[in-house]
């Protein structure tokens, strides 16, 4: 029986492209014929609003707090792409679930019932190393770390890498960093310099594909759609198509 490959898109830095990456890769995999579930773990619910219109009656927060079935919404009828939405209540999850037994495995336990229903489960983590990111990485097979080619995000890379290393040691020995994705790349000396340092220091851990800075990427969520459907000829769509192909190649 097949088992879904579970991927967390994580970085404690905000504005690095976690949500765009989750929406784009999930949508592209679905268009390739895979069954895909994307999960929004960020209280800002940007993934939710960028994929579906209107209100949702339940979120990942409800399932995690009450240990109930995941509330799953079909994104569109053309592909098998499903979404578990987020809600503002996630902002208080760290406090409310702090006393729950095995709180770091709440999400992993919930996902057990869905592993045989999907090919990929992709989780959009919040910009923190709190309980939601903790749960996501504990439940995952792989982590992808989006990183803007700037000095401060580069310096913060060690923190997220050390965090994943600790979870691998104590909670999830199968977790692997699938790679680091350079986002919002520009043809400037700064971007090129950061990229060169990353590739020199981390080698194959850096994905070959990088996501060029592209205004269309910011416009697509306003229409509750992903970059590939919004403007398939844009640099963002072209880059994410190549990146998704690279993910599949790395997982062989």
Buried (B, 14 or more C-beta within 10 A) or exposed (E): EEEBBBBBBBBBBEEBBBBBBBBBBBBBBBBBEBBBBBBBBBBBBBBBBBBBEEEBEBBBBBBBBEEEEBBBBEBEEEBBBBBBBBBEBBBEBBEBBEEBEEBBBBBBEBBEEBBEBBBBBBBBBBBBBBBBBBBBBBBBBBBBBBBBBBEEBBEBBEEBBEBBEEBBEEBBEEBEBBBBBBBBBEEEEEBEEBBEEBBEEBEEBBBEBBBBBBEBBEBBBEEBBBBBBBBEEBBBBBBBBBBBEBBBEBEE
